[in-house]
Amino acid sequence: MSTAPHPPGTEPQVHDIVGVGLGPFNLALAALADAVPGLSTRFLEARPDFSWHPGLLLEGARLQVPFLADLVTLVDPTSRWSFLSYLREHDRLFPFYFSESFHVPRREYDDYCRWAARGLDSCRFDARVRSVRHTDGVFDVEHEDTEGRRHTVRGRALVVGIGTEPALPEALRPLAGERVFHAAEYLDRAPALTGARDLTVLGSGQSGAEVLLDLLRSPAHARTRLHWLTRSPAFAPMEYSKLGLEHFTPDYTRYFHALPQRTKDRVVPSQWQLYKGISADTISDVHAALYERGVGGAPVDVSLRAHCELLTAREDRGRLELTFRHREQDRVFTTRTDGVVAASGYAQRRPDFLEPLLKLIETDDRGRFAIDADHRLRTDPALTAPIHVQNAELHTHGVGAPDLGLGAWRAATILNSVTGRTLYRLPERTAYTSFGAPGPRGDGT
């Protein structure tokens, strides 16, 4: 380690881990690290407080995973930072017990994470990371506070938990604003849609279904004609069978990681119902709302169309004109509407602060990071300190990468890897399914 004097604003301590980004996954890492004596960590987040999909914290919306998929429980159910500990601190254990629900309100999960983030001494908000440099096995992470002052935190390992960002379809990007926006902004922008004669929702995942359901239930849109279109083959339920869910186990993640990359790139899109489907309860609620609209023979005035790919979008005399191609019929059609909510998913983003290190980080033939089984970036030997990533490895680790149920396991895997110790014992077998061919002795994979 360099013995040169530290620049002003530099913390003298060298932390074992510096994390950038505080979504649920790095928050899980902070929570599990908090219980390890002598382990020093610091986590930096640009936002002023924890926030998890604030535009989609709709009343009645629930997590699609059980509450056990909190920050810590599937690795350490005795942790101070479990969801049950949160309930106990808020005197909500008995109400939760009597609710008999495995799936908690999304608003409560967000509040639980805020509670943990505020309680963990390692977490710092209003800290926008500007650059990362590597010298003698140590990362210098420079960040900026709300007043523009620069500070530097030093660490022997870096964990990047930036995640993804909302992705508008290319045809809609020039029109983005009050009347055309991503579903991630729905709660903030929904008031601007009041009074619209005609609204369009794009995308048939859980977010699209929840936005449509909110519009169906809203008195402000009782007379609004609604269109729900998707390029997917159907408004389909998420795969939620017991054995189907084993695709979200460490066993499947290990199996998937060992596949050839060309196979991985073929498999992930074919698994769309594992991560792009709609919960059965939400589908039932949408159908019930549609049925109620037609009571007494009233016009339902809602259209649902699958296999529809958006081609173009433009403003036309104060309205929006959208052109679609029906993918099975290969027919092009146009619809006019007053507003568009695009539940069009999220895209990976490569943070600018990694730019000085990119020449030392290995990528595949598509420019994506090469990531090992322990979620560590593969790097040039000149980069002697490890960089781990969270929720940037769909292409290497499969459909479980963005799933909350694997968050604690991945965080524990990273902690074990960084420290070179078994801080958390992780089970060797987590699924009944054997995902590969039998080994030489006839055992499964």
C-alpha positions as a Markdown table, in Angstrom:
| # | Residue | x | y | z |
|---|---|---|---|---|
| 1 | Met | 0.0 | 0.0 | 0.0 |
| 2 | Ser | 1.2 | 3.5 | -0.8 |
| 3 | Thr | 2.6 | 5.5 | 2.1 |
| 4 | Ala | 2.0 | 8.9 | 0.3 |
| 5 | Pro | 0.0 | 11.4 | 2.3 |
| 6 | His | -3.7 | 11.2 | 1.6 |
| 7 | Pro | -5.3 | 14.2 | -0.3 |
| 8 | Pro | -7.7 | 16.4 | 1.6 |
| 9 | Gly | -11.2 | 14.7 | 2.0 |
| 10 | Thr | -9.7 | 11.2 | 2.0 |
| 11 | Glu | -10.7 | 8.8 | 4.8 |
| 12 | Pro | -7.5 | 7.4 | 6.2 |
| 13 | Gln | -9.0 | 4.0 | 6.9 |
| 14 | Val | -8.9 | 1.4 | 4.1 |
| 15 | His | -12.1 | -0.5 | 4.2 |
| 16 | Asp | -12.3 | -4.2 | 3.4 |
| 17 | Ile | -15.2 | -3.5 | 1.0 |
| 18 | Val | -16.5 | -0.3 | -0.7 |
| 19 | Gly | -19.9 | -0.7 | -2.3 |
| 20 | Val | -21.3 | 1.7 | -4.9 |
| 21 | Gly | -25.1 | 1.8 | -5.2 |
| 22 | Leu | -27.7 | 1.0 | -2.5 |
| 23 | Gly | -30.5 | -1.0 | -4.0 |
| 24 | Pro | -31.7 | -4.2 | -2.2 |
| 25 | Phe | -28.7 | -6.2 | -3.3 |
| 26 | Asn | -25.9 | -4.0 | -1.9 |
| 27 | Leu | -28.1 | -3.3 | 1.1 |
| 28 | Ala | -28.2 | -7.1 | 1.7 |
| 29 | Leu | -24.4 | -7.1 | 1.5 |
| 30 | Ala | -24.2 | -4.3 | 4.0 |
| 31 | Ala | -26.7 | -6.1 | 6.3 |
| 32 | Leu | -24.8 | -9.4 | 6.3 |
| 33 | Ala | -21.4 | -7.7 | 6.6 |
| 34 | Asp | -22.7 | -5.8 | 9.7 |
| 35 | Ala | -22.7 | -9.1 | 11.7 |
| 36 | Val | -19.0 | -9.9 | 10.9 |
| 37 | Pro | -16.6 | -8.7 | 13.7 |
| 38 | Gly | -13.7 | -6.7 | 12.4 |
| 39 | Leu | -15.0 | -6.3 | 8.8 |
| 40 | Ser | -15.0 | -2.7 | 7.7 |
| 41 | Thr | -17.4 | -1.6 | 4.9 |
| 42 | Arg | -18.7 | 1.6 | 3.3 |
| 43 | Phe | -21.6 | 1.8 | 0.9 |
| 44 | Leu | -22.2 | 4.9 | -1.2 |
| 45 | Glu | -25.5 | 6.0 | -2.9 |
| 46 | Ala | -26.2 | 9.1 | -4.9 |
| 47 | Arg | -29.8 | 9.4 | -3.8 |
| 48 | Pro | -30.8 | 11.1 | -0.6 |
| 49 | Asp | -32.5 | 8.0 | 0.9 |
| 50 | Phe | -33.2 | 4.4 | 0.0 |
| 51 | Ser | -35.8 | 4.2 | -2.8 |
| 52 | Trp | -37.1 | 1.0 | -4.5 |
| 53 | His | -39.2 | 1.6 | -7.7 |
| 54 | Pro | -41.1 | 4.5 | -6.1 |
| 55 | Gly | -43.2 | 5.1 | -9.2 |
| 56 | Leu | -44.7 | 1.6 | -8.9 |
| 57 | Leu | -45.5 | 1.5 | -5.1 |
| 58 | Leu | -49.2 | 1.2 | -6.0 |
| 59 | Glu | -51.7 | 0.5 | -3.3 |
| 60 | Gly | -52.4 | -3.2 | -3.2 |
| 61 | Ala | -49.3 | -4.2 | -5.1 |
| 62 | Arg | -47.4 | -7.0 | -3.5 |
| 63 | Leu | -44.0 | -8.6 | -3.9 |
| 64 | Gln | -43.9 | -11.6 | -6.2 |
| 65 | Val | -41.6 | -13.4 | -3.9 |
| 66 | Pro | -42.3 | -14.5 | -0.2 |
| 67 | Phe | -41.2 | -12.3 | 2.6 |
| 68 | Leu | -38.3 | -14.8 | 3.3 |
| 69 | Ala | -36.6 | -13.2 | 0.3 |
| 70 | Asp | -35.6 | -10.2 | 2.5 |
| 71 | Leu | -32.1 | -8.9 | 2.8 |
| 72 | Val | -30.7 | -11.7 | 5.0 |
| 73 | Thr | -33.1 | -14.5 | 6.0 |
| 74 | Leu | -32.3 | -17.1 | 3.4 |
| 75 | Val | -28.6 | -16.9 | 4.7 |
| 76 | Asp | -29.0 | -15.8 | 8.3 |
| 77 | Pro | -32.5 | -16.0 | 9.7 |
| 78 | Thr | -31.1 | -14.8 | 13.1 |
| 79 | Ser | -29.9 | -11.5 | 11.6 |
| 80 | Arg | -30.8 | -8.2 | 13.3 |
| 81 | Trp | -31.9 | -7.0 | 9.8 |
| 82 | Ser | -34.5 | -9.6 | 8.9 |
| 83 | Phe | -38.0 | -8.6 | 7.9 |
| 84 | Leu | -39.4 | -10.2 | 11.0 |
| 85 | Ser | -37.1 | -8.0 | 13.1 |
| 86 | Tyr | -38.5 | -5.0 | 11.2 |
| 87 | Leu | -42.0 | -6.1 | 12.0 |
| 88 | Arg | -41.1 | -6.6 | 15.7 |
| 89 | Glu | -39.6 | -3.2 | 15.9 |
| 90 | His | -42.8 | -1.7 | 14.5 |
| 91 | Asp | -45.1 | -3.8 | 16.7 |
| 92 | Arg | -46.6 | -5.5 | 13.6 |
| 93 | Leu | -45.8 | -9.2 | 14.2 |
| 94 | Phe | -49.3 | -10.1 | 15.4 |
| 95 | Pro | -51.0 | -8.2 | 12.5 |
| 96 | Phe | -48.6 | -9.9 | 10.1 |
| 97 | Tyr | -49.3 | -13.3 | 11.7 |
| 98 | Phe | -53.0 | -12.9 | 11.3 |
| 99 | Ser | -52.8 | -11.7 | 7.8 |
| 100 | Glu | -51.5 | -15.2 | 6.8 |
| 101 | Ser | -49.8 | -13.8 | 3.7 |
| 102 | Phe | -46.4 | -14.9 | 2.5 |
| 103 | His | -46.3 | -12.0 | 0.0 |
| 104 | Val | -46.1 | -8.5 | 1.6 |
| 105 | Pro | -47.1 | -5.2 | 0.2 |
| 106 | Arg | -44.5 | -3.7 | -2.0 |
| 107 | Arg | -44.8 | -0.4 | 0.0 |
| 108 | Glu | -43.9 | -2.3 | 3.1 |
| 109 | Tyr | -40.9 | -4.0 | 1.5 |
| 110 | Asp | -39.7 | -0.5 | 0.5 |
| 111 | Asp | -40.2 | 0.7 | 4.1 |
| 112 | Tyr | -38.4 | -2.3 | 5.5 |
| 113 | Cys | -35.3 | -1.5 | 3.3 |
| 114 | Arg | -35.4 | 2.1 | 4.3 |
| 115 | Trp | -35.4 | 1.0 | 8.0 |
| 116 | Ala | -32.3 | -1.2 | 7.4 |
| 117 | Ala | -30.5 | 1.5 | 5.3 |
| 118 | Arg | -31.0 | 4.1 | 8.0 |
| 119 | Gly | -29.9 | 1.7 | 10.7 |
| 120 | Leu | -26.7 | 0.5 | 9.1 |
| 121 | Asp | -23.7 | 2.7 | 10.0 |
| 122 | Ser | -21.9 | 1.6 | 6.8 |
| 123 | Cys | -24.5 | 3.3 | 4.4 |
| 124 | Arg | -24.0 | 6.8 | 3.1 |
| 125 | Phe | -26.5 | 8.7 | 1.0 |
| 126 | Asp | -26.1 | 11.9 | -1.0 |
| 127 | Ala | -22.8 | 10.5 | -2.2 |
| 128 | Arg | -22.5 | 10.4 | -6.0 |
| 129 | Val | -19.4 | 8.4 | -7.1 |
| 130 | Arg | -17.4 | 10.3 | -9.7 |
| 131 | Ser | -14.4 | 8.1 | -10.3 |
| 132 | Val | -12.6 | 5.0 | -9.1 |
| 133 | Arg | -8.8 | 4.5 | -9.3 |
| 134 | His | -6.7 | 1.5 | -8.4 |
| 135 | Thr | -3.3 | 1.8 | -6.8 |
| 136 | Asp | -1.2 | -0.9 | -5.1 |
| 137 | Gly | -4.2 | -3.2 | -4.4 |
| 138 | Val | -6.5 | -0.5 | -3.1 |
| 139 | Phe | -9.4 | 1.3 | -4.8 |
| 140 | Asp | -9.7 | 5.1 | -4.3 |
| 141 | Val | -13.4 | 5.9 | -4.7 |
| 142 | Glu | -14.1 | 9.6 | -5.2 |
| 143 | His | -17.6 | 10.8 | -4.5 |
| 144 | Glu | -19.4 | 14.2 | -4.3 |
| 145 | Asp | -21.8 | 15.4 | -1.7 |
| 146 | Thr | -24.8 | 17.7 | -2.3 |
| 147 | Glu | -22.7 | 20.8 | -2.0 |
| 148 | Gly | -20.2 | 19.7 | -4.6 |
| 149 | Arg | -17.4 | 18.8 | -2.2 |
| 150 | Arg | -15.3 | 15.8 | -3.2 |
| 151 | His | -14.4 | 13.0 | -0.8 |
| 152 | Thr | -12.5 | 9.8 | -1.2 |
| 153 | Val | -13.1 | 6.4 | 0.4 |
| 154 | Arg | -10.6 | 3.6 | 0.1 |
| 155 | Gly | -11.2 | -0.1 | -0.1 |
| 156 | Arg | -9.5 | -3.4 | -0.8 |
| 157 | Ala | -12.5 | -4.6 | -2.7 |
| 158 | Leu | -15.2 | -2.9 | -4.8 |
| 159 | Val | -18.8 | -4.1 | -5.2 |
| 160 | Val | -20.8 | -2.4 | -7.8 |
| 161 | Gly | -24.6 | -2.6 | -7.3 |
| 162 | Ile | -25.8 | 0.0 | -9.8 |
| 163 | Gly | -28.3 | -2.4 | -11.4 |
| 164 | Thr | -30.5 | -1.3 | -14.3 |
| 165 | Glu | -32.4 | 1.8 | -15.6 |
| 166 | Pro | -35.8 | 2.2 | -17.2 |
| 167 | Ala | -35.7 | 1.6 | -21.0 |
| 168 | Leu | -38.2 | 3.3 | -23.2 |
| 169 | Pro | -38.8 | 1.8 | -26.7 |
| 170 | Glu | -36.7 | 3.7 | -29.2 |
| 171 | Ala | -39.8 | 4.9 | -31.1 |
| 172 | Leu | -41.1 | 6.7 | -27.9 |
| 173 | Arg | -37.9 | 8.4 | -26.8 |
| 174 | Pro | -38.4 | 11.6 | -28.8 |
| 175 | Leu | -41.9 | 12.0 | -27.3 |
| 176 | Ala | -40.9 | 11.3 | -23.7 |
| 177 | Gly | -42.6 | 13.7 | -21.2 |
| 178 | Glu | -45.9 | 14.3 | -19.4 |
| 179 | Arg | -47.9 | 12.1 | -21.8 |
| 180 | Val | -45.3 | 9.5 | -22.8 |
| 181 | Phe | -43.3 | 7.9 | -20.0 |
| 182 | His | -41.9 | 4.7 | -18.5 |
| 183 | Ala | -44.0 | 2.8 | -15.9 |
| 184 | Ala | -41.2 | 3.5 | -13.4 |
| 185 | Glu | -42.6 | 7.1 | -13.3 |
| 186 | Tyr | -46.2 | 6.2 | -13.1 |
| 187 | Leu | -47.2 | 7.5 | -9.7 |
| 188 | Asp | -45.5 | 10.8 | -10.3 |
| 189 | Arg | -46.9 | 11.3 | -13.8 |
| 190 | Ala | -50.3 | 9.7 | -13.5 |
| 191 | Pro | -52.1 | 12.9 | -12.5 |
| 192 | Ala | -51.2 | 14.4 | -15.9 |
| 193 | Leu | -53.3 | 11.7 | -17.6 |
| 194 | Thr | -56.5 | 12.7 | -15.9 |
| 195 | Gly | -59.1 | 13.6 | -18.5 |
| 196 | Ala | -57.6 | 11.6 | -21.3 |
| 197 | Arg | -60.1 | 10.0 | -23.6 |
| 198 | Asp | -57.8 | 7.3 | -24.6 |
| 199 | Leu | -54.7 | 5.7 | -23.0 |
| 200 | Thr | -52.3 | 3.0 | -24.0 |
| 201 | Val | -50.2 | 0.7 | -21.8 |
| 202 | Leu | -47.4 | -1.2 | -23.4 |
| 203 | Gly | -45.9 | -4.4 | -22.0 |
| 204 | Ser | -47.4 | -7.5 | -20.5 |
| 205 | Gly | -45.2 | -8.0 | -17.5 |
| 206 | Gln | -46.2 | -7.4 | -13.9 |
| 207 | Ser | -45.7 | -3.7 | -14.1 |
| 208 | Gly | -47.9 | -3.3 | -17.2 |
| 209 | Ala | -50.6 | -5.3 | -15.6 |
| 210 | Glu | -50.5 | -3.3 | -12.4 |
| 211 | Val | -50.6 | 0.0 | -14.3 |
| 212 | Leu | -53.6 | -1.2 | -16.3 |
| 213 | Leu | -55.3 | -2.4 | -13.2 |
| 214 | Asp | -54.8 | 1.0 | -11.5 |
| 215 | Leu | -56.3 | 2.7 | -14.5 |
| 216 | Leu | -59.3 | 0.3 | -14.5 |
| 217 | Arg | -60.0 | 1.0 | -10.9 |
| 218 | Ser | -59.5 | 4.7 | -11.0 |
| 219 | Pro | -62.7 | 6.8 | -10.9 |
| 220 | Ala | -60.7 | 9.5 | -13.0 |
| 221 | His | -60.6 | 7.0 | -15.8 |
| 222 | Ala | -64.0 | 5.4 | -15.6 |
| 223 | Arg | -64.8 | 6.8 | -19.1 |
| 224 | Thr | -61.3 | 6.4 | -20.6 |
| 225 | Arg | -60.8 | 4.0 | -23.4 |
| 226 | Leu | -57.8 | 1.7 | -22.6 |
| 227 | His | -55.5 | -0.2 | -24.8 |
| 228 | Trp | -53.1 | -2.9 | -23.5 |
| 229 | Leu | -50.6 | -4.1 | -26.1 |
| 230 | Thr | -47.6 | -6.4 | -25.9 |
| 231 | Arg | -45.2 | -7.9 | -28.4 |
| 232 | Ser | -45.1 | -11.1 | -26.2 |
| 233 | Pro | -47.2 | -14.1 | -27.3 |
| 234 | Ala | -49.8 | -13.7 | -24.5 |
| 235 | Phe | -50.8 | -11.9 | -21.3 |
| 236 | Ala | -49.4 | -14.9 | -19.5 |
| 237 | Pro | -48.9 | -15.9 | -15.9 |
| 238 | Met | -45.5 | -16.1 | -14.3 |
| 239 | Glu | -44.2 | -19.6 | -13.9 |
| 240 | Tyr | -44.9 | -20.2 | -10.2 |
| 241 | Ser | -45.0 | -24.0 | -9.8 |
| 242 | Lys | -42.8 | -25.4 | -7.1 |
| 243 | Leu | -40.4 | -27.1 | -9.4 |
| 244 | Gly | -40.4 | -24.3 | -11.9 |
| 245 | Leu | -39.3 | -21.9 | -9.1 |
| 246 | Glu | -36.1 | -24.0 | -8.7 |
| 247 | His | -34.7 | -22.0 | -11.6 |
| 248 | Phe | -34.2 | -19.4 | -8.9 |
| 249 | Thr | -31.9 | -21.5 | -6.7 |
| 250 | Pro | -28.1 | -21.4 | -6.4 |
| 251 | Asp | -28.1 | -24.9 | -8.0 |
| 252 | Tyr | -29.5 | -23.6 | -11.2 |
| 253 | Thr | -27.3 | -20.5 | -11.1 |
| 254 | Arg | -24.2 | -22.7 | -10.9 |
| 255 | Tyr | -25.5 | -25.0 | -13.7 |
| 256 | Phe | -26.3 | -22.0 | -15.9 |
| 257 | His | -22.9 | -20.3 | -15.3 |
| 258 | Ala | -21.1 | -23.3 | -16.6 |
| 259 | Leu | -23.0 | -23.4 | -19.9 |
| 260 | Pro | -21.3 | -22.1 | -23.1 |
| 261 | Gln | -22.2 | -18.4 | -23.6 |
| 262 | Arg | -23.9 | -19.0 | -26.9 |
| 263 | Thr | -26.2 | -21.5 | -25.1 |
| 264 | Lys | -26.9 | -19.0 | -22.4 |
| 265 | Asp | -27.9 | -16.3 | -24.9 |
| 266 | Arg | -30.4 | -18.7 | -26.5 |
| 267 | Val | -31.8 | -20.0 | -23.2 |
| 268 | Val | -32.6 | -16.7 | -21.4 |
| 269 | Pro | -35.1 | -15.3 | -23.9 |
| 270 | Ser | -36.9 | -18.6 | -24.0 |
| 271 | Gln | -37.5 | -18.4 | -20.2 |
| 272 | Trp | -39.5 | -15.2 | -20.4 |
| 273 | Gln | -42.4 | -16.6 | -18.3 |
| 274 | Leu | -40.0 | -17.1 | -15.4 |
| 275 | Tyr | -39.3 | -13.4 | -15.1 |
| 276 | Lys | -41.6 | -11.4 | -17.4 |
| 277 | Gly | -45.0 | -13.0 | -16.6 |
| 278 | Ile | -47.8 | -11.7 | -14.4 |
| 279 | Ser | -48.8 | -13.1 | -11.0 |
| 280 | Ala | -51.9 | -15.2 | -11.2 |
| 281 | Asp | -53.6 | -12.9 | -8.6 |
| 282 | Thr | -53.0 | -9.8 | -10.7 |
| 283 | Ile | -54.4 | -11.5 | -13.8 |
| 284 | Ser | -57.5 | -12.5 | -11.8 |
| 285 | Asp | -57.8 | -8.9 | -10.5 |
| 286 | Val | -57.5 | -7.5 | -14.1 |
| 287 | His | -60.2 | -9.9 | -15.3 |
| 288 | Ala | -62.5 | -9.0 | -12.4 |
| 289 | Ala | -62.1 | -5.3 | -13.1 |
| 290 | Leu | -62.9 | -5.9 | -16.8 |
| 291 | Tyr | -65.9 | -8.0 | -15.9 |
| 292 | Glu | -67.2 | -5.3 | -13.5 |
| 293 | Arg | -66.9 | -2.6 | -16.2 |
| 294 | Gly | -69.4 | -4.6 | -18.3 |
| 295 | Val | -72.1 | -4.9 | -15.6 |
| 296 | Gly | -75.6 | -4.4 | -17.1 |
| 297 | Gly | -74.3 | -4.6 | -20.6 |
| 298 | Ala | -72.1 | -1.4 | -20.3 |
| 299 | Pro | -69.4 | -1.1 | -22.9 |
| 300 | Val | -66.1 | -2.4 | -21.5 |
| 301 | Asp | -64.1 | -0.2 | -23.9 |
| 302 | Val | -60.8 | -1.9 | -23.2 |
| 303 | Ser | -58.7 | -3.7 | -25.8 |
| 304 | Leu | -56.0 | -6.3 | -25.1 |
| 305 | Arg | -53.7 | -7.4 | -28.0 |
| 306 | Ala | -50.7 | -9.6 | -27.9 |
| 307 | His | -48.0 | -10.2 | -30.6 |
| 308 | Cys | -48.0 | -6.4 | -31.3 |
| 309 | Glu | -44.6 | -4.8 | -31.9 |
| 310 | Leu | -44.3 | -1.0 | -31.8 |
| 311 | Leu | -42.8 | 0.4 | -35.0 |
| 312 | Thr | -43.3 | 4.2 | -34.9 |
| 313 | Ala | -44.8 | 6.9 | -32.8 |
| 314 | Arg | -45.5 | 10.6 | -33.6 |
| 315 | Glu | -47.6 | 13.5 | -32.5 |
| 316 | Asp | -50.5 | 14.3 | -34.8 |
| 317 | Arg | -52.8 | 17.3 | -34.1 |
| 318 | Gly | -52.5 | 17.1 | -30.4 |
| 319 | Arg | -52.7 | 13.3 | -30.1 |
| 320 | Leu | -50.3 | 10.5 | -30.4 |
| 321 | Glu | -50.2 | 8.1 | -33.4 |
| 322 | Leu | -48.7 | 4.7 | -32.8 |
| 323 | Thr | -48.0 | 2.2 | -35.5 |
| 324 | Phe | -47.7 | -1.5 | -34.7 |
| 325 | Arg | -47.0 | -4.8 | -36.5 |
| 326 | His | -48.8 | -7.9 | -35.5 |
| 327 | Arg | -46.0 | -10.4 | -35.4 |
| 328 | Glu | -48.0 | -13.5 | -36.3 |
| 329 | Gln | -50.3 | -12.0 | -39.0 |
| 330 | Asp | -47.5 | -9.6 | -40.3 |
| 331 | Arg | -50.1 | -6.9 | -40.5 |
| 332 | Val | -49.5 | -3.2 | -39.7 |
| 333 | Phe | -52.1 | -1.1 | -38.0 |
| 334 | Thr | -52.3 | 2.3 | -36.4 |
| 335 | Thr | -53.9 | 3.5 | -33.2 |
| 336 | Arg | -54.4 | 7.0 | -31.8 |
| 337 | Thr | -54.2 | 7.8 | -28.1 |
| 338 | Asp | -53.7 | 10.6 | -25.6 |
| 339 | Gly | -51.0 | 9.0 | -23.5 |
| 340 | Val | -48.6 | 6.1 | -23.3 |
| 341 | Val | -47.3 | 4.3 | -20.2 |
| 342 | Ala | -44.5 | 2.0 | -21.3 |
| 343 | Ala | -43.9 | -1.0 | -19.0 |
| 344 | Ser | -41.0 | -1.8 | -21.3 |
| 345 | Gly | -38.5 | -3.2 | -18.9 |
| 346 | Tyr | -35.0 | -2.1 | -17.8 |
| 347 | Ala | -31.6 | -2.1 | -19.3 |
| 348 | Gln | -28.1 | -2.7 | -17.9 |
| 349 | Arg | -26.1 | 0.5 | -17.6 |
| 350 | Arg | -22.3 | 0.7 | -17.3 |
| 351 | Pro | -21.4 | 3.4 | -14.8 |
| 352 | Asp | -19.1 | 6.2 | -16.0 |
| 353 | Phe | -16.9 | 5.9 | -12.9 |
| 354 | Leu | -15.6 | 2.6 | -14.1 |
| 355 | Glu | -14.2 | 4.2 | -17.3 |
| 356 | Pro | -10.6 | 4.5 | -16.0 |
| 357 | Leu | -10.6 | 0.7 | -15.3 |
| 358 | Leu | -12.4 | -0.6 | -18.4 |
| 359 | Lys | -9.2 | -1.4 | -20.2 |
| 360 | Leu | -8.4 | -3.9 | -17.4 |
| 361 | Ile | -11.8 | -5.6 | -17.3 |
| 362 | Glu | -12.5 | -8.5 | -19.6 |
| 363 | Thr | -15.6 | -8.5 | -21.8 |
| 364 | Asp | -17.2 | -11.0 | -24.2 |
| 365 | Asp | -17.7 | -10.6 | -27.9 |
| 366 | Arg | -20.8 | -8.4 | -27.2 |
| 367 | Gly | -18.9 | -6.1 | -24.9 |
| 368 | Arg | -20.5 | -7.5 | -21.8 |
| 369 | Phe | -18.5 | -8.0 | -18.6 |
| 370 | Ala | -17.0 | -11.5 | -18.1 |
| 371 | Ile | -18.0 | -12.5 | -14.6 |
| 372 | Asp | -16.9 | -15.6 | -12.6 |
| 373 | Ala | -19.1 | -17.9 | -10.5 |
| 374 | Asp | -18.5 | -15.7 | -7.4 |
| 375 | His | -19.8 | -12.6 | -9.2 |
| 376 | Arg | -16.3 | -11.2 | -9.6 |
| 377 | Leu | -15.3 | -9.4 | -12.8 |
| 378 | Arg | -12.5 | -11.1 | -14.7 |
| 379 | Thr | -9.7 | -8.6 | -15.0 |
| 380 | Asp | -6.1 | -8.1 | -16.1 |
| 381 | Pro | -3.6 | -9.3 | -13.5 |
| 382 | Ala | -2.5 | -5.7 | -13.1 |
| 383 | Leu | -5.8 | -5.1 | -11.3 |
| 384 | Thr | -4.9 | -6.8 | -8.1 |
| 385 | Ala | -8.0 | -5.8 | -6.1 |
| 386 | Pro | -11.4 | -7.6 | -6.8 |
| 387 | Ile | -14.4 | -6.0 | -8.4 |
| 388 | His | -17.7 | -7.8 | -7.8 |
| 389 | Val | -21.1 | -6.9 | -9.4 |
| 390 | Gln | -24.7 | -7.3 | -8.3 |
| 391 | Asn | -27.6 | -7.6 | -10.8 |
| 392 | Ala | -25.3 | -7.1 | -13.8 |
| 393 | Glu | -25.0 | -10.8 | -14.6 |
| 394 | Leu | -28.2 | -12.0 | -16.3 |
| 395 | His | -26.0 | -13.0 | -19.3 |
| 396 | Thr | -23.7 | -15.1 | -17.2 |
| 397 | His | -25.7 | -16.3 | -14.2 |
| 398 | Gly | -29.2 | -16.5 | -15.6 |
| 399 | Val | -32.8 | -15.5 | -14.7 |
| 400 | Gly | -32.1 | -15.4 | -11.0 |
| 401 | Ala | -29.7 | -12.4 | -11.3 |
| 402 | Pro | -32.4 | -9.8 | -10.7 |
| 403 | Asp | -34.5 | -11.9 | -8.4 |
| 404 | Leu | -34.8 | -10.8 | -4.7 |
| 405 | Gly | -34.8 | -14.4 | -3.6 |
| 406 | Leu | -31.1 | -14.9 | -4.5 |
| 407 | Gly | -30.0 | -11.5 | -3.1 |
| 408 | Ala | -28.8 | -12.8 | 0.3 |
| 409 | Trp | -27.1 | -15.8 | -1.1 |
| 410 | Arg | -25.2 | -13.7 | -3.7 |
| 411 | Ala | -24.2 | -11.2 | -1.0 |
| 412 | Ala | -22.9 | -14.1 | 1.2 |
| 413 | Thr | -21.0 | -15.6 | -1.7 |
| 414 | Ile | -19.3 | -12.2 | -2.3 |
| 415 | Leu | -18.4 | -11.8 | 1.3 |
| 416 | Asn | -16.9 | -15.3 | 1.4 |
| 417 | Ser | -15.0 | -14.6 | -1.7 |
| 418 | Val | -13.7 | -11.2 | -0.7 |
| 419 | Thr | -12.5 | -12.4 | 2.8 |
| 420 | Gly | -11.3 | -15.8 | 1.7 |
| 421 | Arg | -13.2 | -17.3 | 4.6 |
| 422 | Thr | -16.5 | -19.1 | 5.1 |
| 423 | Leu | -18.2 | -16.3 | 6.9 |
| 424 | Tyr | -21.6 | -17.8 | 5.9 |
| 425 | Arg | -22.1 | -21.5 | 5.3 |
| 426 | Leu | -24.0 | -21.9 | 2.1 |
| 427 | Pro | -25.8 | -25.2 | 1.3 |
| 428 | Glu | -24.4 | -27.4 | -1.4 |
| 429 | Arg | -27.9 | -28.5 | -2.6 |
| 430 | Thr | -30.8 | -26.2 | -2.9 |
| 431 | Ala | -33.1 | -27.9 | -5.5 |
| 432 | Tyr | -34.6 | -31.3 | -6.0 |
| 433 | Thr | -34.1 | -30.9 | -9.8 |
| 434 | Ser | -30.8 | -32.0 | -11.3 |
| 435 | Phe | -30.3 | -29.5 | -14.1 |
| 436 | Gly | -27.5 | -31.3 | -16.0 |
| 437 | Ala | -26.6 | -34.7 | -17.3 |
| 438 | Pro | -25.4 | -37.3 | -14.8 |
| 439 | Gly | -21.7 | -37.2 | -13.9 |
| 440 | Pro | -19.3 | -40.1 | -14.4 |
| 441 | Arg | -20.6 | -41.8 | -11.2 |
| 442 | Gly | -24.2 | -41.3 | -12.2 |
| 443 | Asp | -24.8 | -38.4 | -9.9 |
| 444 | Gly | -26.8 | -35.4 | -11.0 |
| 445 | Thr | -25.4 | -31.9 | -11.7 |
